[in-house]
């Protein structure tokens, strides 16, 4: 987005701040009076008109003042976001003093989710650290009657095994299949992800044994991922108190998404939010078309990854929200690494 003239930057910043604080459209005289802008109301009114033409402000009613549009919020977040205030710095200091005194990870995540919601008045969401599909280093195949034992090695400390039925016609293929798998695992990257094994290049003569092994690996990965799915959420009362969610119909799709598919909410289809912030329809799920999501990732020991997020209306104190999720994510990463 092209840079705005200085006057328009000031007016957009002031309009966002006013609307976040009051939920009321604003006119030029109020902006001059409240924010001490060094300009006449007529000059500010002209800047507001220019911002409206650019699609950064909108007028809810012909006789009303103006409010930020989703595009206006995006420009504000990308180009005009102020430094976090003293409250965010205090939260960061508080988190720095937090030690791993919790009996379980669940207790720690619950405490942080509650603190995040209390601090911002928004809904907080923290996903449990979840490992991706195994980065296999080695795979051994051992037949036992009509069963196939599969030993998966991810590292010296991480191993697992599978036990599956071996078709009769695949019994004589195990040595060749194991050699083929070893060749795939000896790639320059030092191992490949299980679902990325190039099964389409499996020789046709190895299909009787390779096909059931592929299905077993995919099922194994799905089960493991499901065991880590879900998220801790806090702050529903904060959302209910926001005027944008005063109607149950506007809140129900969001709650269903949070409860049923939290990982899609935070990282849908592997799309990355600019600066960790989705605004309105930028998020591909229509349940969030009237919302903003501010998020940050964290990593735990062994490469598992989780996310910390705040969900609320587009009318959000973005600087505070962004600083808060980054502080919580950074502290989690230190504690869990």
N, C-alpha and C positions, 0 to 999 in steps of 0.2 A: 504494500500500500504506500502511495506516495506521501512524503512528509507534508504536514499541515503547516500553514503560516502560524507564527507564534501566537497571534491573537486567537485563532481558532483552537489551537492547542489548549490555551487557558480556559476558553469557554467550554470545550468538551470536558476537560478535567472537572471544572466546577459543576457542570450539569450532572455528571456521573455522581460526584460526591453528594450533591443535593438530593438526587433521586434515591440513592442508597440510604440516606439518612431519613428521608421524609416520605417516600413513596408518592410524591406529589409532582406533577409537571411544574416546570419553573419558567419564569419570564425573565427578560433582561434586567429589569429594575431589581428584582430579588437577587440575581447573581451579583450585580454591582454592589448592592448593599451588604450582602452576607459575606462575600469573599473579598471585598475591597479591590475589585478589579480597577486598574488604572485606565478606565475608558468610560465614555458616556453610555447610558442605556441604548442610545441610537446605534452606537458603534457595536455594542454587544449584540443588539438585535440583528444587525447586518451579518455578523459572524455566525449567529445561530441560523440564519436563513441559508448561508453558504453551506454550513454543516448539514442542514436538512437536504439541500440539493445533492450533496455527496452521499446521502443515505446514512449518515452517522447519527442524526437526530430525527425524531419523528414527532408529530403532533397528534395526540390521541383524539382531540376534538378541535374544530375550527377556532373556537374561542379560548382554548386551553393553551398553556405553555407547552414546552417541549420536554421530551424524555429521550434517553439514549435508545438507539436501536441495537439489535444484535451485532450489526456491523460496527456500530459505535463502541460497544463494549470490547469487541475484538481489537479495534485500533487502540483503545485505552490500555488494554492488557499488553499488547505488543510494543507500544511506543511511549506510553505516558504513565506507566505504573510507578507510583512513588515508592520510596524506601519504606520498609515495614516500620511501624511505630514502636514506641516503648513497650507496649503490651506484648507484641510478638517477641521482642528481645527478652522480656521477662520469662515468657514461656520457654524459649530456647535455653535460658539459664536454668530453669527448673528441671528441664529434661536432662541437661548435662549432669545433674546431681543424682539422677535416677540410676540405681544399680540393679543388677540381676538378683533381686531379692524374692522373686516370685517362685512359688512352688511349681508352677507349670506355665508353659508358654501362653496358654489360654488366659490365665490371670493377667499376664503382662499386656496382651493385646486388648483385653477388656478394659483395663485401667487406662490405656492410652486412647482408646476409642472414646471412652467417657470424657476424658480430659479435653480431647479435641472438640467434641460436641459442646461441652460447657463453655469452652473458650470462645468459640465462634458463633454459637447459636444455630448452627447448621447440622445436617445429618452427617455423621462421620461413618466411614466404612474402612475396615482394615481386613484385607484378605490374608489368610494363613499362608506362610511360605510354602510354595509348591514347586517341586522339581519337574522339569520337563521330561520328555521321554529319555530313557537311559542312553547315555553315551557309551556304547559298548566298546570294550577293549578286547574281549575274547568271548568265544562261545563254543561250548563243548556239547556234543551230542552222544548220548549213550542209550543203546536199545536194551530193553528188558522185557522179553516176551513180546506182547503186542503193544507195549507202551514205549514212549520215547521220553527220556529224561534230558532236559535242556538246562545247562548251567550257564548263567549269564554273569560276566565279570565286567563291572564298570570301573572299579579301582581295587586296590588291595584290601580296602575296608568295606566295599559295597558289592555284594554278590546276591544273586537270587536264582531261583530254579523254577522250572515248569515241568509238568507231568502231563503228557497228552497221548492220545491214542495214535498209534502209527499204522497207517494202512499197510496191508500185506505187501502190496507192490512197491512200497517205499523202503522196505527193510534193507535191501541191498544197495541203497543209494546214499547211506549216511556218510560214508567216508568221502565220497565225491562232494556231497552237499557241504560237509564241514570244511573241505578245502576251498570251495567257492566262497563260503561265508568269510573265511579267514582272509581271502584276497580282498574282499570288500572292506574289511576292518583294518586293513593295512594301508589305507589312504594316507596322503601326506598330512592331512589335518589331524592325524593321530586317533582316528576312530570316527564312526559316523553314528548318527542318531538312528535308533531302531526303525522308526517309520520311514527313514530316508535310505534304507538299504534298497538298492535298485532292483527290486523284485521283478520288474518287467524284463530285466536282462537275464533272469534265471534260465539256464538251459532247459528246453522242453522236457528232456529226459529226466530232469530232477523235480518236475512239478509234483508228482505223487507225494514226495516227502516234503518239498518246500512249501507247498500251498497250506497244509495244516500248520506248519511251523509259523508261517506268516500270520495266519489268523490268531494263533495262540499268543504271539508277541503283541499284536494289536489289542487283544482282549486284556492282556497283562497290564499294558500301559494305561488303558482306560480305567481299570479297577484301581490302580495306584493313584491316578489323578483324582478319581472320585473321592478317595479317602482324605484328600487334602482340600477338597472344594469347600465352598462356603465362605462366609465372612462374618465378622462381628460388626454390628451396626449399633449406633447410639444416636440419640437426638431426634427421634421422631417427633417429640413434642415441639422441638424448635421449628421443624418444618410446618407443623399444624398451625403454629402461630404466625406464619408468614401469610400476608394477604393473597399472594399468588396461589396458595394451596388451600384457600378457605372452602373450596368445593371438593367434596369427596371424589368426584369424577376426575378431577385434575390430578389427584394424588394416587389413585388406585394403580394406574399403569406403572408409575415409578416404584411403588412398593412391591408390586409383583416382580419387576425386574430385579430389584435389590434382593428379594428373598429367593428367587428361583435361578437367576443367572448373573450373579455378581461379577464374574470374570468378564462377561460380555459388556457389562456396564463400564468397566475400567479399561479394557483393552480389546474392543470389538474388532475381530477380523485382522488383528495385528496392526491396526491403524494407530499412529501416534498422534496425540493431541499436541498442537503447537504450544510449546512452553508448559506442557502438562495440563492445559486448560481446554476443555470443550465448552462452547457457548451455543446454546440453542440447537438449531438444526445441524450444526457441525457434527454432532453425534449421530451415527447412522440409525440408532433406535428411536422411533417416534415417541416413545415414552418420555424422552428427555428433551423434546422440542422446546419446552418452556423453562428449561433448567440450565444450570451451569455445573460442571464437574471439574474440580481442581484436584490433581493427583500427583503422586511421586512414588517411584519404585524403591524397594529395598531388597537387599540380598542377604540371605542367611548362609550359614556354613554349608558347604557341599554344593553351592550354586543354586539352591532353592530361592525363588523370588516371590515376593508379595507386593502388595500396593496399599498405599494409604491415600484416602480420598475424602473430600468434602463435597456434598451434593446440596444444592440449594437453588433459589431463583437466580435468574440472570442478574438481578439487582443484588450484587454481592460485593463485599469489601475484598476485592481480589488480592490486594497486596498482603493483607493479613492472612487470608486463606492460604495463599501460596507459601508464605513463610512458615505457617503452622504445619502444613503437611510435609514440607521439606524437613523441618526440624524433627518431627516424629519419625519420618523415614530414616533420617540420618542416625537418630539415636537407636532405633531398632537394629539398624545394620551394625552398629558398634557392639550392641549387646549380644547379637546372635551370631556374629562372625567368629 
